[in-house]
Amino acid sequence: MFSITRLLVVLGLIGCIFVGNAQAIGEEKFLAKNFLGIGIKAYTKNDIGASIYYFKEALKLDSGMVEARKRLGLAYYRNGMLDDAVNEYTAVAKVEPNNEQVHNMLGIIYYTMGKTDKAIEEYQRAINANPTNPKYYNNLGVAYYAGNSLDLSQAQYQKALELMPNDVDVHINLGAVYHDKGLLQESIHEYEQALKQGNKNSRAYFGLGVVQATYGDLKKARLYLNLALRAEPEYEEASEMLSLLDNPKRLYLNFADKYYRTGKYDLAIELYSRILKIDPACQDVLMGMGLSYCQKAGVPMQDIMAGLYKNEDANKGKLSQTEVNHSAKVDIESNSEIDICNIIACKGIVQMD
């Protein structure tokens, strides 16, 4: 039988072991916090690689440190390591399922990866967690815009502006939607609203330049694009757009094609007409105008095809279905590889918390 003395000795040993373990655990958590702090300092100095190292070291010592995992996910995102960023934020979301900021960041990462459906899901979760944050509606609008769902995108931007009427980014995003919908005056209004906030915003100037180019006022377009470059000298799209103003035939063609593809036939016809003033014998543009008029009148594509097939000799052989489904393409005398549709395709401005 254990004597009282022996029992006390055993209990004392157990206590020492427990205290020792507790001290070790405490020291690990203390070191983990130090690594977290060093990582934050490195991140603020834009040393993303170092911040990733220290955040990972913190998590080695304390795998349950949520703050380190969130900051590691952000550092991964900044470093272009998107899959790793998703893994970290997904792990945090399992611990904090109603964390709106985590869902917003997951949405931004998925959007950056081109996974717009997943981005939409995450932004919806962020909104469900906090329906009063305008940034989440803006970001949802950006994702819908990327999927060419212009009506849904517009609705989200308008909701964001109800909550934050002076948000410059949202006005610019909404201006891009209106331009794509052919609502040019509404587009101008949104870009001007952005500029009224007192910011010499390069994106707002660029948007106004694009709208004026669409109207055919190349002088005003040039003015706004130069203002965009003055505000942001390295604005590549503004420089490319300026160079296209010297080739109005190519400029109007790309705008016409864009509006034809999106069913804005009145605008497409107007822009094709401008090309014909420059080159009256341009057969491809005449066909583009004809297709636009037929589509505007609601003529089924098979009827258009039948009309084109009536005189194969005149058409020099049958046109394929693919050729008719696509808008007209003109051989422009230019060495430029610039595609205006890529230049003006606004990706939208996403917002972090």
ZIBEL-V340504 format. One record per residue. N is the residue number from 1. SS is DSSP state (H for helix, E for strand, - for the rest). Layout:
BEGIN
n: {N N}
ss: {SS SS}
END
This chain:
BEGIN
n: {1 2 3 4 5 6 7 8 9 10 11 12 13 14 15 16 17 18 19 20 21 22 23 24 25 26 27 28 29 30 31 32 33 34 35 36 37 38 39 40 41 42 43 44 45 46 47 48 49 50 51 52 53 54 55 56 57 58 59 60 61 62 63 64 65 66 67 68 69 70 71 72 73 74 75 76 77 78 79 80 81 82 83 84 85 86 87 88 89 90 91 92 93 94 95 96 97 98 99 100 101 102 103 104 105 106 107 108 109 110 111 112 113 114 115 116 117 118 119 120 121 122 123 124 125 126 127 128 129 130 131 132 133 134 135 136 137 138 139 140 141 142 143 144 145 146 147 148 149 150 151 152 153 154 155 156 157 158 159 160 161 162 163 164 165 166 167 168 169 170 171 172 173 174 175 176 177 178 179 180 181 182 183 184 185 186 187 188 189 190 191 192 193 194 195 196 197 198 199 200 201 202 203 204 205 206 207 208 209 210 211 212 213 214 215 216 217 218 219 220 221 222 223 224 225 226 227 228 229 230 231 232 233 234 235 236 237 238 239 240 241 242 243 244 245 246 247 248 249 250 251 252 253 254 255 256 257 258 259 260 261 262 263 264 265 266 267 268 269 270 271 272 273 274 275 276 277 278 279 280 281 282 283 284 285 286 287 288 289 290 291 292 293 294 295 296 297 298 299 300 301 302 303 304 305 306 307 308 309 310 311 312 313 314 315 316 317 318 319 320 321 322 323 324 325 326 327 328 329 330 331 332 333 334 335 336 337 338 339 340 341 342 343 344 345 346 347 348 349 350 351 352 353}
ss: {- - - H H H H H H H H H H H H H H H H H H H H H H H H H H H H H H H H H H H H H H H H H - - - H H H H H H H H H H H H H H - - - - H H H H H H H H H H H H H - - - H H H H H H H H H H H H H H - - - - H H H H H H H H H H H H H - - - H H H H H H H H H H H H H H - - - - H H H H H H H H H H H H H - - - H H H H H H H H H H H H H H - - - - H H H H H H H H H H H H H - - - H H H H H H H H H H H H - - - - - - H H H H H H H H H H H H H H - - H H H H H H H H H H H H H H - - - - H H H H H H H H H - - - H H H H H H H H H H H H H H - - - H H H H H H H H H H H H H H - - - - H H H H H H H H H H H H H H H - - - H H H H H H H H H - - H H H H - - - - - H H H H H - - - - - - - - - - - - - - H H H H - - - - - - - - - -}
END
